[in-house]
Amino acid sequence: MDVRPYLNTHFDRFTDELKELLRLPSVSADPAYADAVRQTAQLVADHLEKIGLNNVEVCATPGYPVVYADYTVGPDAPTVLVYGHYDVQPADPLELWETPPFEPTVRTTPIHPDGALFARGACDDKGQFFMHVKAIEAMLAQGPLPCNVKFMIEGEEEVGSANLAWFVERNRERLACDVILISDTGMLAPGIPSITTGLRGLAYMEVELTGPNRDLHSGLYGGAVANPLNALAQLIASLHDADGKITLPGFYHDVADLPAETRADLGRAPFDLDAYKKALDLTDVVGETGYTTLERAGIRPTLDVNGLWGGYTGEGAKTVIPSKAFAKISMRLVPDQNPEKIAELFQKHLESNAPKGTAVRVTPHHGGWAYVCPPDHPGYLAAHQAVAQTFGKEPVPVRSGGSIPIVALFEKELNAKSILLGFGYDSDAIHSPNEHYGLANYRKGIETIPWFYTYYTKG
């Protein structure tokens, strides 16, 4: 469905309405913003009602509300469930923002010569879910929708979607659908359209290693007792071998083999290794032997230290052997690795291999399964055709190295696949100061989404 005439006429208003949404500091992680989070939920509901959707409701949960709305064509028509989130990350550190994070400002960048909207949540995820609201508005201006549509916009994604499972479990019938459409991912680069076909899973752990019963003088005791920081560094270093493989016994047992044709298809993504290294000020890349940089970051499991601390870290010197050392470690998982099983393997291995003179305690935090959308799924084929229609070229399939645990939750609870149709770029600084979203991307998303419905309902 071509909505460009309506889009051209109303795009300035669409942008102003997004700015209104961005002015609300809906930071779910900070209770100081609780009122703003709830105001944002109500504003989202108001927009859904204004465009003509039915059964609009701000649904209470044990935490922040979920906004629901629907549009019914009939029981024989397919149903698309649109998911997004209206909460945002904290804006700190504020001093690094060129303009205030909750005062949306348009300015140009080399990647966004037509202008980008700078504000917290512009790309993640207010700008991207709001594309769906505006796309449905543009479609309804031309007549009835071609299928049933439901919206579920939550307010806790940035804090782990703590109550989304609670909501979905209690509303399975209400949320029943044939496919889920999500724009909380991105595209490779300007002029290179892409569709995310997979996400890695996650197992996140915290490690506490204890040596002596108190901090000790490093002169009096050094060389005679185990130093927990030294021991923890030794233990962590043992988790990879010289080829970059993870040494946890059983870690790779359930890793699904990737067909050669799938690996080749994913390899079509353009990648400039020299530019990659330059952008990160790297002298070289590292990783598992036998895989490219993109494969290491997307289709292979990983184990990384996210934080390491202990002892004295203040100004000046304090000569101590610390009593304890700590680390936070995340493992990105691939199909068919079970996050609970991996967490158990990790915990058992570390606790049973504590260096001499120390004890290790491991605490699992959170995790989730990996997700893959088959390339022959009707929803993926519709997204592929829609992107090709509006960009004038075939999109490249991409496996993201990141994790969105709720996608696996949806598949389990609603028995539906999710189509990850995002329009942002990695350079849009999500979760960072000066987050932004290109106005051309915002427009292109609104233009593309109606074509998804057209191709999906045609089968």
Secondary structure, DSSP 8 states (H G I E B T S, - for coil): ---HHHHHHHHHHHHHHHHHHHTS--BTT-GGGHHHHHHHHHHHHHHHHHTT-EEEEEE--SSS-EEEEEE---TTS-EEEEEEE--B-----GGG-SS-TTS-EEE--SS-TT-EEESTTTTTTHHHHHHHHHHHHHHHTTSS-SSEEEEEEES-GGGT-TTHHHHHHH-HHHH--SEEEE--SB-SBTTB-EEEEEE-EEEEEEEEEE-SSS-EEHHHHTTTS--HHHHHHHHHHTTB-TTS-B-STTTTTT-----HHHHHHHTTS---HHHHHHHTT-S-----TTS-HHHHTTTS-EEEEEEEEES--SSS---EE-SEEEEEEEEEE-TT--HHHHHHHHHHHHHHT--TT-EEEEEEEEEE--EE--TT-HHHHHHHHHHHHHHSS--EEEEESS--HHHHHHHHHH--EEEE---B-GGG-TTSTT-EEEHHHHHHHHHHHHHHHHHHHH-
